[in-house]
């Protein structure tokens, strides 16, 4: 499908930052500290038990010389290694033991990462969706920069450049919603909306953008949803970019719904996103690694399968990968 460049430029020109703070395209409920405490201090509430899932160890030779067709490895949470036509891409690489600014407190990883930075083939591109600690991990970013240096390019949403430059990283593609940049003759990356928020401290909420990404490589379209609630934006993305060959979509961290619905989709909504964007195949992410919310760690895949059955879709259309699994879309 040909992209309507004029429409894309008109959307990109619309303001998304007001008074130094970014806003979602659609009005969504905003939960403050009082709502957070109401959730955390609810009578009888307990975080679900952590669970370690099966961890496969990818064959390094297979990663070093991948086939010509696209290849995907789930590293855990929202972190993937995607390989196609000589390009090696990471999404939101988080390999630390905790998704936290601290080493001893904060959400703990229950399944180890499938690869370390030392295990990886040369990485050319990293897609960062936003600056929350379970998506932007300073230790992993520094390790990647130390190993791959200026050969590695980070694609980041608007406002994150100072964070990276402060750490000596300058090979950046910084984009706003609906903007794109051609990174090679047959490769283009598009920064697209998501319904979420940003912030790493108590005072910087929404001062940087959050996004999803679409990467087109020689006609193959990979969509990485980042972190998001459900909204009409996905129909618009489908109108602009359908069909999408492979979508990486979140299915976890959704309970309690009264608190999480604006910013985290439930599995049933992930299926709607799959349909809205015209994805040929999707893969589940944002589950099975950290305990972030109230649902049991193994519940998201079960709910996803039920949602797919209700829509007459099969596992081959929306896949649940194991940690470390190597898979090629058909």
N, C-alpha and C positions, 0 to 999 in steps of 0.2 A: 504494500500500500504506500502510495506517495504521501509524504508529509506536507501538510499545508503550511508552508513557511511564513506566509503573510499572517495567518491566524496565530501561529506560534509567536511571531514578533509582537503582535498586538497584545497577547496575553502576558508576555514578558515585560512589556512596558507598563503594565498596571502596577500601582504601588502596593507593596506588601508590608512595608515597615511604617509604623505610625508612632511618632514621639520616641524614636529610638528602640521600639519593641516590634517584633514581627507578630503577625496575626494569621490564624488559619483563614482559608478562603471562605469557609462557612462558619457562622456563629456556633460555638460549642460551649457547654457549661464549663466554668472554670472552678476548680476545687482548690481552696486555699489551705492554710495550716490547720484551721479548725476542722475541716473535713478530713484531712489526713489523720489528725488525732482521733477523730470519731471512729475512723476505720481501725487504726492501730490499737485503740483502747477499748474496742467493743467487748462487752462481757462474754467470757468464754472463748474468745478468739485465740487461735494458735496458728502459727505458720505450719503448713504441711511438712511432713517428714521428707528430708532429702533422699534422693534415690540416684544410685549410679547405674547408668545404662551400659549396654554392650558397647565396647570400644574396639573398632577395627583399626588396623595399622595399614595405611596405604602403602603400596609397593612404590618405593622411591624411583625405580627404573621406569615404571608406568607414568609417573609424574614428570620425570625428566624428559621423556620422549613420548608425549601424549599423541593419540591418534589425530587425524585431520578433522574428525568430527568433534563437536563440543564435548567437554568432559567436566564433571562437577565433583567436588569433594566437600562434604559437610564437616567442618571443624568443630561445630558446637554453637549453640545459641544462634546468632545472626551472622556468623563467620563462615564463609565459603571460600574455596579456591576454585575459580572458573578458568578453564583453559580452552582456547580456540585459535587456530591459525597462528600459532606461535606467540600469542598474547596470554600472559598469566596475570589474573586479576584476583584480588582479595576484596571481600565485602566486610565492613565493620570488624576488622580483626581484633579480637579480644582473647588473649591467651593467658592472662594472669589468673591467679588463684581466687581473687575476689574482684567483683565489679564495684569498686569502691575507691575513694581517695586514700583509704587507710589499708594497711597490710593485715591488721588483726581483727577488724570489724567490718561489717557490710556483707552483702550477698556472696556466699562461698560457692565456688565451682564444685559440682558433685561428680561430673564426668570430665576427666582430663581432656585437654585439646588433642585433636587427632594428629596434629603436626606442630612442631616447634618451628621457630624462624630458621634455625639451622637445618631443618629437614626439607625446607621448601626449595622448589626450583626458582630460578631468577624471577622475581616479581616485578612487573612493569607498571601496574596500575592498582591503586587502592581506592575504593569507593567508600566514603564516610557519609553516613546519613544525618548524624547530629551529634551533639557533644555529651550526651548522658554517659555515665561511666560503664554501662554494659554495652556501649557501642563505640566509644572513643576511649581507648585504653592507652595511657601515656607510655607505660613500660613496653607494650608491644610496638607502638609507633616508633619509639626510640630504637628498639632492636632492629626493626625493618630498615630504618634510616642508616644505622651503623653498617648493616650488611650490604645493602643495595645502593646507598648513596643517591647521587643525582640520576641514576638510571631508573629510579622509581619515582612515579608521579602520583601525588595524592589529589583526588577529586573531592572537593569540600563545598558545603553550602556557604552562602554569603555570611561573612562575619567571623569565620574561623581562621582567616589568614594570620592574624596576630598571634594566635595560640601556637600555630606551627612555626612561624618565623622566630618566635621566642626560643624555640627548641632547635634552631638552626636548620630548619627545613624550608626550602624556598621553591622547590619544583612543584608548584601547586596549580590546579585548575579550580578557581573559585567562581561559582555560578549561582545565580538566583533562579527562582522557579521559571520554567519554560525556556531557559537559556540553554545553549549547547556550544560545544567546541569540538572541532575535528582534531583528533589526535594522531591520525595517519590518513593516507589516501582513502582507505576502506574502513576507517574506524571513527565513530562519532559518539560522544557521550552527551546525554540530555539530563539536566537537573529538573525534576518534576515535583509537584506538590505532594505532601503527605499531611495527615491531620494529627498533629502532635504538639510538642512544645520543646523548649531547650533550657539548659541551665546546668551549671556545675557547682554553684554556690547559692546562698540564700538571696543574693542581690542581683544576679545576672539573668534572671528568668527572661527568656525570649529575646535576649539581645543578639543572639545569632540564629540563623535560619535552620530549619529541619527540612528534610526532603526525601524523596525516592529518586532512583536513578534508572535510566534506560541506556544501555550500551548496545550500539549496533556495530557488528563486525561483519563486513562483506555480506550484508543482507540478513544476517542472523540477529534477532533482537532478544536481549536479556534484560529483564526487568527486576530490579531489587527494590522492594517496597520500604525497606528501613523499618521504622516503628510507626504505627498509625492506628487511628480509629477509622471507622467506616463513614464514608460520605459520598456525595455526588461527584467528587473529584475523579473517582475511578471511571465513571462513565465518560467523563471528558477525556481522560487519558486513553481510554479505549477508542473513542472517536478519532483521536489524533494518531494513534500508533498501532491499532489492531491491524493484523494479528501479531501477537507477541509470541515468540517461539518458546521461551522459558521464563517463568516468573518465580521469584523467591518471595514467599508470602508468610507473614507471622501468623501463628495460631495459638500462642500462649500468653500468659500474664494478663488474664482478663477478669478475674474475680477479686472483689465484689463488683458487679456490673454498675451499680449506682456511682461508683468512684472511677472505675477503669474504662467504661464504655466510650467516653469522648476521645481516648488516646490509645487504646489497645483493642484490637478486634478479637472477638471470639471466633472459634473455628467456623461457625455457620456464616459469619460475615466474611471470613477469608474465602469461602467458596463463592460468595457474591462478588468479591473482588476478582477472583479468577474468571468469572463469567463477564463482569463489566469490562475488563481490559482486553478481552478476547484472547486469553492465553491458551495456547495449544497444550502446554503442560505446565504444571506448577509443582514446587517443592516446598514443604513445610519448614519453618524455622521459628526462632524465638520461643523455644520450649526445651525441656529436658537437660538443661545445663545448670541454671541458677534457680533458686527459690525466690521469686520476686513478689508473688501475690498468693491468693488464698486457695486456688484450685490445686488438687494433687498433681504432682509432676507428670504422671503418666496419663492424665485425663485428656489433654488436648488431642492426641492422635485418635483416641476412641470417639470423641465428639466429632472429629473431622470425618471419620469413616461413616458415621451415621448421617452427617450432613450431606456427604457425597451420595449416599444411597437414596436419600430423599430427593435429590436433584437428578437421579438417574446417571450419575457419573461414577467412574471406577477409579481404583487406586492408580492405574496407569496414567490417568489425567491429572491427579493431584497426589504426589508421592510423598511418603514419609520415609526419609533416609535414616540409616543408623549413623552414629558418630563414626567418622572415618571412612564411610562407604564411598567408593568411587563409582560413578554412574554417568552414562551418556544418554541424553534425551534422544528419543526416536524421531 
